[in-house]
Amino acid sequence: MTNFQINKGHGHGRTVTADHFETVGEFVDFFEGAEDGSAVILRVRASNVITIERID
């Protein structure tokens, strides 16, 4: 699992722990688990996402 910072430095940042993320239509989905059996743990409207930064 990796920590991702959404919109860091833009006043409404959020950190999510997920295995990976994908843009799906008008959303950015953050997933837990392998790609073949993963579950969405957070869905954010893509128009609300300015940046996504991986935090090590």
C-alpha positions in Angstrom: 0.0 0.0 0.0 1.2 3.5 -0.8 0.2 6.9 0.5 -1.1 9.4 -2.1 -1.6 13.1 -1.3 -4.5 14.6 -3.3 -4.3 18.4 -4.0 -1.3 19.0 -1.7 -0.8 22.7 -1.1 -4.2 23.7 -2.5 -6.1 24.2 0.7 -8.2 21.0 0.5 -5.6 18.3 0.5 -6.3 14.7 1.5 -4.1 11.6 2.0 -5.3 8.2 1.0 -3.6 4.8 1.4 -4.2 2.6 -1.6 -2.4 0.1 -3.9 -3.0 2.1 -7.1 -5.4 4.6 -8.7 -7.0 4.9 -12.1 -9.0 7.5 -14.0 -12.3 6.0 -14.7 -14.6 8.2 -16.8 -15.2 11.4 -14.8 -13.7 9.9 -11.6 -10.3 9.0 -10.1 -10.7 5.7 -8.2 -8.2 4.6 -5.5 -8.0 0.8 -5.2 -7.0 -1.7 -2.5 -5.8 -5.1 -3.7 -4.4 -6.6 -6.9 -5.9 -5.2 -10.1 -7.8 -8.4 -10.9 -9.6 -8.5 -7.5 -9.4 -5.0 -6.3 -12.0 -2.9 -4.4 -12.5 0.9 -4.7 -11.8 2.5 -1.4 -12.1 6.2 -2.5 -13.8 7.8 -5.6 -13.0 11.5 -6.3 -14.6 13.5 -9.2 -11.7 14.1 -11.6 -12.6 17.8 -12.0 -11.8 18.2 -8.2 -8.3 16.7 -8.5 -5.5 19.2 -9.2 -2.6 17.0 -8.2 -1.8 13.5 -7.0 1.5 13.0 -5.3 3.0 9.7 -4.1 4.3 10.0 -0.5 7.1 7.5 0.4 
